[in-house]
Amino acid sequence: MSSRQTSAPSHAHSLNWPPEPIPPVGYLSRKALPIKKSDAEPLTRKDVQYDMLEHIFSDKHAAFTSPVLGETEKITFSDLYISTLYNSGKCSKVLKEKMVDTPAFAVELAKISLLTNVGRINTTMAFFPEMKTALRTYHPVPSLQKTDGNAQDAPRIKNCLKAALLPSEVGGVPASTPEEILEKSGANSRPPTSVVNLIFVLANHAAPLSDTHFEGGFNFLDLFLPGRGLASDERGRCFLWMMFYYLEHHESNNPFHDDYSRTHAPKAPRIRPLTAEELAHEDTDTPEEIEWGHKMSLQRNNFLQKLVASQQEREKRDQMLPPSQPDKGPSPIPMAKTHSGSKRPAPADLDAMLRLQQPSQLSQVPPIIMHHQQGRPGLNSPRERSMVEQAWFEVCNTDPLADSDEESRDEHSRQDYSTLF
């Protein structure tokens, strides 16, 4: 019996617990991958690994094949990723116009999208302070919201990514394994898949690819995690090396090679560990970013406090009314069924939302909205719904427990989203 077993408490001997299994490569990375923050807490440069993102999207190597048919000139990774987002079937006309009019916004959107692509940002996050869905949290991202304070929320970004396919992949099944992608690339089908789908595939196969491209239990997802003490620029180069390896040709002269990867195929470039002094200067938030993040957190908290106060005021008013005298004001919060069949409160009453957001519009609200009658304005109407009618329709028909990826939207809702975003 080992010394460890000898020193264990007596009751452990009787239970005879088996040794705890060693987690597979990539398991710990998967578990720690999503950023976890409280509502209104900013995402720092360290959270998003800003320096690595900056290296990736500022790289000037024109080494990638354009996904646009007819374009033969090689492009940078930044242009490749932005072009793929722009041509996604779920990229709205308003968003496309904003990407063209403000190139810096396109880069910021691409950086947030890449984090969503690998799973670092999941679909519980939103990036505008007036977000009301209870099961998502708001977060300012000061380093990636310099051109537009209201970025897309993560579910809409995920939808855009899922629809970012090559023309040949639309209506079919894109490659789902690294081997399939390499086979297509070897057959001179370039790009063999969209860069977005490639990143999904590499993230899903991070564990088995660990021994292929890395050593010591390191894997593709570890490139995006803080706390590893590895140089941001070299992690960025390693990421670009993998993009070229799978999208172009794994046997050609990869422009992102270092001496090690050049002579040890198919190993990725080595990544240098940082000294304590170097580490202190990486991913450092600027004073302006810290101030803006604090300001937006306060704005979010004030918004929530007002929303809660209006709800409490309504409940207090209801309690003071005699049972035989129904309230002439807003009706109780509508109840809606969740996917499990249980009931939960719908979003806060419409009058409270309107007082917070559009006080100048109250005088124009039709009686059917103000008195909360049972009819749902605009449901069967051929005309475009007003802002207030659309808000009421969403209150009555949206399940906050449903992921935005799965929410069914009508034409009015899609128009509403395209106006906002």
C-alpha positions as CSV (number, residue, x, y, z in Angstrom):
1,M,0.0,0.0,0.0
2,S,1.4,3.4,-1.0
3,S,2.4,6.1,1.5
4,R,-0.4,8.2,0.2
5,Q,-2.9,5.5,1.1
6,T,-1.3,5.0,4.5
7,S,-1.7,8.7,5.4
8,A,-5.3,8.8,4.2
9,P,-8.2,8.8,6.8
10,S,-9.5,5.4,7.9
11,H,-12.9,5.8,6.2
12,A,-11.2,6.4,2.9
13,H,-9.7,2.9,3.2
14,S,-13.1,1.3,3.6
15,L,-14.6,3.1,0.6
16,N,-11.5,2.3,-1.6
17,W,-12.0,5.2,-4.0
18,P,-10.3,4.7,-7.4
19,P,-7.7,7.3,-8.4
20,E,-9.2,10.4,-10.0
21,P,-8.8,10.1,-13.8
22,I,-6.5,12.5,-15.6
23,P,-8.6,14.9,-17.7
24,P,-8.1,14.5,-21.5
25,V,-6.1,17.1,-23.3
26,G,-8.3,20.1,-24.0
27,Y,-10.9,19.4,-21.3
28,L,-9.5,22.0,-18.9
29,S,-9.3,24.5,-21.7
30,R,-12.9,23.9,-22.6
31,K,-14.1,24.3,-19.0
32,A,-12.3,27.6,-18.6
33,L,-12.9,28.9,-22.1
34,P,-16.0,31.1,-21.7
35,I,-15.5,34.5,-20.0
36,K,-17.5,34.6,-16.8
37,K,-18.4,38.0,-15.5
38,S,-21.2,39.5,-13.4
39,D,-23.8,41.8,-15.1
40,A,-22.4,45.2,-15.9
41,E,-18.8,44.1,-15.3
42,P,-16.5,45.3,-18.2
43,L,-14.4,42.9,-20.2
44,T,-10.8,44.0,-19.9
45,R,-8.0,43.7,-22.4
46,K,-6.8,40.7,-20.5
47,D,-10.2,39.0,-20.7
48,V,-10.3,39.4,-24.5
49,Q,-6.5,39.0,-25.0
50,Y,-6.4,42.3,-26.9
51,D,-2.7,42.2,-27.8
52,M,-3.0,38.9,-29.5
53,L,-6.2,40.0,-31.4
54,E,-4.4,43.2,-32.4
55,H,-1.5,41.2,-33.8
56,I,-3.8,38.9,-35.8
57,F,-5.8,41.6,-37.4
58,S,-2.9,44.0,-38.1
59,D,-0.8,41.3,-39.8
60,K,0.1,42.4,-43.3
61,H,0.9,39.1,-45.0
62,A,-1.4,38.8,-48.0
63,A,-1.4,35.0,-47.9
64,F,-5.0,33.9,-48.1
65,T,-7.3,33.1,-51.0
66,S,-10.4,35.4,-51.2
67,P,-13.7,33.7,-50.6
68,V,-15.3,36.0,-53.2
69,L,-15.7,34.4,-56.6
70,G,-13.6,36.1,-59.3
71,E,-11.1,37.7,-56.9
72,T,-7.7,36.2,-57.5
73,E,-5.4,38.4,-55.4
74,K,-4.3,37.1,-52.1
75,I,-5.6,39.0,-49.0
76,T,-4.7,39.4,-45.4
77,F,-6.4,37.4,-42.6
78,S,-8.1,40.6,-41.4
79,D,-9.6,41.1,-44.9
80,L,-10.5,37.4,-45.2
81,Y,-12.4,37.3,-41.9
82,I,-14.2,40.7,-42.4
83,S,-15.2,39.7,-45.9
84,T,-16.6,36.4,-44.6
85,L,-18.7,38.2,-42.0
86,Y,-19.9,40.7,-44.6
87,N,-21.0,38.0,-47.0
88,S,-22.8,36.0,-44.3
89,G,-26.4,35.2,-45.0
90,K,-27.3,36.6,-41.6
91,C,-25.4,39.9,-41.9
92,S,-28.0,42.7,-42.2
93,K,-28.0,45.5,-44.7
94,V,-27.6,48.0,-41.9
95,L,-24.6,46.2,-40.5
96,K,-23.0,45.9,-43.9
97,E,-23.3,49.6,-44.4
98,K,-21.8,50.3,-41.1
99,M,-18.8,48.0,-41.8
100,V,-18.2,49.8,-45.1
101,D,-18.7,53.3,-43.8
102,T,-16.5,52.7,-40.7
103,P,-13.6,50.2,-41.4
104,A,-12.5,50.5,-37.7
105,F,-15.9,49.2,-36.6
106,A,-15.5,46.3,-39.0
107,V,-12.3,45.3,-37.3
108,E,-13.8,45.7,-33.8
109,L,-16.7,43.5,-34.9
110,A,-14.3,40.9,-36.4
111,K,-12.4,40.7,-33.1
112,I,-15.5,40.2,-31.0
113,S,-16.7,37.7,-33.6
114,L,-13.5,35.7,-33.5
115,L,-13.9,35.4,-29.7
116,T,-17.4,34.2,-30.2
117,N,-16.1,31.8,-33.0
118,V,-13.8,30.0,-30.6
119,G,-16.3,30.0,-27.7
120,R,-14.5,32.6,-25.5
121,I,-17.7,34.8,-25.7
122,N,-20.9,32.7,-25.4
123,T,-24.5,33.5,-26.2
124,T,-25.4,34.7,-22.7
125,M,-23.6,38.0,-23.3
126,A,-24.9,41.3,-24.7
127,F,-23.0,44.6,-25.3
128,F,-25.7,47.3,-25.0
129,P,-26.8,48.5,-21.6
130,E,-30.6,48.6,-22.3
131,M,-30.6,44.8,-22.7
132,K,-33.7,43.4,-20.9
133,T,-33.5,39.6,-21.4
134,A,-33.1,38.2,-17.9
135,L,-30.9,35.3,-18.8
136,R,-28.2,37.4,-20.6
137,T,-25.7,39.8,-19.0
138,Y,-24.5,43.2,-20.2
139,H,-20.8,43.9,-20.5
140,P,-19.0,46.9,-21.9
141,V,-15.9,46.1,-23.9
142,P,-13.9,49.3,-23.8
143,S,-11.0,48.2,-26.0
144,L,-13.4,46.9,-28.7
145,Q,-16.2,49.5,-28.6
146,K,-14.3,52.7,-29.6
147,T,-16.4,53.3,-32.7
148,D,-19.8,52.2,-31.5
149,G,-20.9,51.8,-27.9
150,N,-23.7,49.4,-28.9
151,A,-22.1,46.4,-30.5
152,Q,-24.1,43.4,-31.7
153,D,-25.0,40.9,-28.9
154,A,-23.4,37.5,-28.8
155,P,-26.5,35.5,-30.1
156,R,-26.7,37.7,-33.2
157,I,-23.0,37.4,-33.8
158,K,-23.3,33.6,-33.4
159,N,-26.1,33.5,-36.0
160,C,-24.0,35.6,-38.4
161,L,-21.1,33.2,-37.9
162,K,-23.2,30.1,-38.4
163,A,-24.4,31.4,-41.8
164,A,-20.9,32.5,-42.9
165,L,-20.4,29.8,-45.6
166,L,-18.8,29.6,-49.0
167,P,-21.2,29.8,-51.9
168,S,-20.5,26.1,-52.6
169,E,-21.4,25.2,-49.0
170,V,-24.8,26.9,-48.9
171,G,-27.6,24.3,-48.8
172,G,-25.1,21.6,-48.1
173,V,-22.9,20.3,-45.3
174,P,-19.5,22.0,-44.9
175,A,-16.4,20.1,-43.9
176,S,-16.6,19.1,-40.2
177,T,-13.2,17.6,-39.5
178,P,-9.6,18.7,-40.0
179,E,-9.0,15.7,-42.3
180,E,-11.9,16.7,-44.6
181,I,-10.5,20.3,-44.8
182,L,-7.0,19.1,-45.6
183,E,-8.3,16.7,-48.3
184,K,-10.2,19.5,-50.0
185,S,-7.2,21.8,-49.8
186,G,-4.9,19.1,-51.2
187,A,-7.3,18.8,-54.2
188,N,-6.7,22.4,-55.0
189,S,-10.1,23.5,-53.7
190,R,-9.1,26.7,-52.0
191,P,-10.4,27.9,-49.7
192,P,-11.6,24.4,-48.8
193,T,-14.1,25.9,-46.3
194,S,-14.9,29.3,-44.8
195,V,-12.4,30.7,-42.3
196,V,-15.3,30.8,-39.8
197,N,-16.1,27.1,-40.2
198,L,-12.4,26.2,-40.0
199,I,-12.2,27.9,-36.6
200,F,-15.3,26.1,-35.4
201,V,-13.8,22.8,-36.5
202,L,-10.4,23.5,-34.9
203,A,-12.1,24.5,-31.6
204,N,-14.2,21.3,-31.7
205,H,-11.1,19.1,-32.4
206,A,-8.7,20.9,-30.1
207,A,-7.9,17.8,-28.1
208,P,-7.0,15.4,-30.9
209,L,-5.0,18.0,-32.7
210,S,-2.9,18.8,-29.6
211,D,-0.3,16.1,-30.3
212,T,-0.4,16.9,-34.0
213,H,0.6,20.6,-33.8
214,F,1.7,21.1,-30.2
215,E,3.6,19.6,-27.3
216,G,3.1,19.4,-23.6
217,G,-0.7,19.3,-23.5
218,F,-1.1,22.7,-25.2
219,N,-3.9,23.0,-27.7
220,F,-5.6,25.4,-30.1
221,L,-8.0,26.8,-27.5
222,D,-5.1,27.6,-25.1
223,L,-4.1,30.4,-27.6
224,F,-7.1,32.5,-26.4
225,L,-6.8,32.0,-22.7
226,P,-5.1,34.5,-20.3
227,G,-2.8,33.5,-17.5
228,R,-0.5,31.2,-19.6
229,G,2.4,33.7,-19.6
230,L,3.0,33.3,-23.3
231,A,3.9,36.1,-25.7
232,S,0.8,37.6,-27.4
233,D,2.5,38.2,-30.8
234,E,3.8,34.7,-31.0
235,R,0.4,33.2,-30.1
236,G,-1.0,35.4,-32.9
237,R,1.5,34.1,-35.3
238,C,0.8,30.5,-34.3
239,F,-2.9,31.1,-34.9
240,L,-2.2,32.5,-38.4
241,W,0.1,29.6,-39.1
242,M,-2.8,27.2,-38.4
243,M,-5.2,29.3,-40.6
244,F,-2.7,29.1,-43.5
245,Y,-2.0,25.4,-42.9
246,Y,-5.6,24.4,-43.3
247,L,-7.0,27.0,-45.7
248,E,-4.1,27.1,-48.2
249,H,-1.8,24.1,-48.3
250,H,-0.1,22.3,-45.4
251,E,2.9,21.3,-47.6
252,S,3.6,24.8,-49.0
253,N,6.0,27.4,-47.5
254,N,3.9,28.8,-44.7
255,P,4.7,32.5,-44.3
256,F,4.2,32.2,-40.6
257,H,6.8,29.5,-40.1
258,D,9.6,29.9,-37.5
259,D,12.8,27.8,-37.5
260,Y,11.1,25.0,-35.4
261,S,7.9,24.6,-37.5
262,R,9.9,24.8,-40.7
263,T,12.0,21.7,-39.8
264,H,9.4,19.8,-37.6
265,A,6.3,19.5,-39.7
266,P,3.5,19.5,-38.8
267,K,4.4,21.2,-35.6
268,A,3.2,24.8,-35.1
269,P,5.7,27.6,-34.3
270,R,7.1,27.7,-30.8
271,I,5.6,30.3,-28.4
272,R,8.0,32.2,-26.1
273,P,7.2,32.5,-22.4
274,L,7.3,36.1,-21.1
275,T,9.4,37.4,-18.3
276,A,7.5,39.0,-15.3
277,E,8.4,42.5,-16.6
278,E,7.1,41.7,-20.1
279,L,4.0,40.2,-18.8
280,A,3.2,43.4,-16.8
281,H,3.1,45.4,-20.0
282,E,0.8,43.1,-21.9
283,D,-3.0,43.6,-22.2
284,T,-3.0,46.8,-20.1
285,D,-6.2,48.8,-20.1
286,T,-5.8,52.5,-20.8
287,P,-7.1,55.1,-18.3
288,E,-9.7,56.2,-20.9
289,E,-10.9,52.6,-21.3
290,I,-11.2,52.1,-17.5
291,E,-13.2,55.3,-17.2
292,W,-15.5,54.4,-20.1
293,G,-16.1,50.9,-18.7
294,H,-17.0,52.4,-15.3
295,K,-19.3,54.9,-16.9
296,M,-21.2,52.2,-18.9
297,S,-21.5,50.0,-15.8
298,L,-23.1,52.9,-13.9
299,Q,-25.5,53.5,-16.8
300,R,-26.5,49.8,-16.8
301,N,-27.0,49.8,-13.0
302,N,-29.1,53.0,-13.2
303,F,-31.2,51.5,-16.0
304,L,-31.9,48.4,-13.9
305,Q,-32.7,50.3,-10.8
306,K,-35.3,52.4,-12.6
307,L,-36.8,49.3,-14.1
308,V,-37.1,47.6,-10.7
309,A,-38.5,50.8,-9.1
310,S,-41.2,51.1,-11.7
311,Q,-42.2,47.5,-11.2
312,Q,-42.3,47.9,-7.4
313,E,-44.4,51.0,-7.7
314,R,-46.9,49.2,-9.9
315,E,-47.1,46.2,-7.4
316,K,-47.6,48.6,-4.5
317,R,-50.4,50.4,-6.3
318,D,-52.1,47.1,-7.1
319,Q,-52.0,46.0,-3.4
320,M,-53.7,49.2,-2.3
321,L,-56.7,48.7,-4.5
322,P,-59.9,47.0,-3.1
323,P,-60.7,43.7,-4.7
324,S,-64.0,45.0,-6.2
325,Q,-62.2,48.0,-7.8
326,P,-60.0,46.8,-10.7
327,D,-57.0,48.8,-11.5
328,K,-57.4,51.2,-14.4
329,G,-53.7,51.2,-15.1
330,P,-51.5,48.5,-16.6
331,S,-52.6,44.9,-16.2
332,P,-50.6,42.4,-14.2
333,I,-47.4,41.2,-15.9
334,P,-48.4,38.7,-18.6
335,M,-47.4,35.1,-17.9
336,A,-45.8,33.1,-20.7
337,K,-44.9,29.4,-20.9
338,T,-41.3,28.3,-21.0
339,H,-40.0,25.4,-23.0
340,S,-40.5,23.1,-19.9
341,G,-44.2,24.1,-19.6
342,S,-43.9,26.1,-16.4
343,K,-44.9,29.7,-16.2
344,R,-42.6,32.7,-15.7
345,P,-43.2,36.4,-15.7
346,A,-42.9,38.1,-19.1
347,P,-40.7,41.2,-19.3
348,A,-41.5,44.3,-17.3
349,D,-44.8,46.0,-18.2
350,L,-44.8,48.1,-21.3
351,D,-45.7,51.4,-19.7
352,A,-42.6,51.2,-17.4
353,M,-40.4,50.5,-20.4
354,L,-41.9,53.4,-22.3
355,R,-41.4,55.8,-19.4
356,L,-37.8,54.8,-19.3
357,Q,-37.0,54.9,-23.0
358,Q,-39.4,57.0,-25.0
359,P,-41.2,59.6,-22.8
360,S,-41.9,61.8,-25.8
361,Q,-43.8,59.0,-27.5
362,L,-46.4,58.4,-24.7
363,S,-48.9,61.0,-26.0
364,Q,-48.9,59.1,-29.4
365,V,-49.6,55.7,-27.9
366,P,-52.9,54.2,-29.3
367,P,-55.5,53.4,-26.7
368,I,-55.3,49.7,-27.6
369,I,-51.7,49.7,-26.3
370,M,-52.1,52.0,-23.3
371,H,-55.1,50.0,-21.9
372,H,-53.5,46.6,-22.6
373,Q,-56.4,45.1,-24.4
374,Q,-56.2,41.5,-25.5
375,G,-55.6,42.3,-29.2
376,R,-52.1,42.1,-30.5
377,P,-51.6,45.1,-32.7
378,G,-49.8,44.4,-36.0
379,L,-50.1,40.6,-35.7
380,N,-52.2,40.3,-38.8
381,S,-51.9,43.9,-40.2
382,P,-50.2,44.4,-43.5
383,R,-49.0,47.8,-42.5
384,E,-45.6,48.3,-40.7
385,R,-45.9,48.2,-36.9
386,S,-45.1,51.3,-35.0
387,M,-42.3,51.2,-32.5
388,V,-44.7,50.9,-29.6
389,E,-46.8,48.2,-31.3
390,Q,-43.6,46.2,-32.0
391,A,-42.5,46.5,-28.4
392,W,-45.8,45.2,-27.1
393,F,-45.7,42.4,-29.6
394,E,-42.3,41.3,-28.4
395,V,-43.4,41.5,-24.7
396,C,-46.3,39.1,-25.5
397,N,-44.5,36.7,-27.8
398,T,-40.9,36.4,-26.7
399,D,-39.6,33.7,-24.4
400,P,-36.6,35.0,-22.5
401,L,-35.5,31.5,-21.7
402,A,-35.0,30.8,-25.4
403,D,-31.6,31.3,-26.9
404,S,-31.6,34.0,-29.6
405,D,-30.0,31.3,-31.9
406,E,-33.4,29.5,-31.8
407,E,-35.9,32.3,-31.5
408,S,-38.3,32.5,-34.4
409,R,-38.8,36.0,-35.7
410,D,-41.3,37.5,-38.0
411,E,-40.6,40.1,-40.7
412,H,-41.4,43.0,-38.3
413,S,-38.9,41.7,-35.7
414,R,-36.2,41.3,-38.3
415,Q,-36.8,44.9,-39.4
416,D,-36.8,46.0,-35.8
417,Y,-33.4,44.4,-35.3
418,S,-31.9,45.8,-38.5
419,T,-32.9,49.3,-37.4
420,L,-31.3,48.9,-34.0
421,F,-28.1,47.1,-35.2
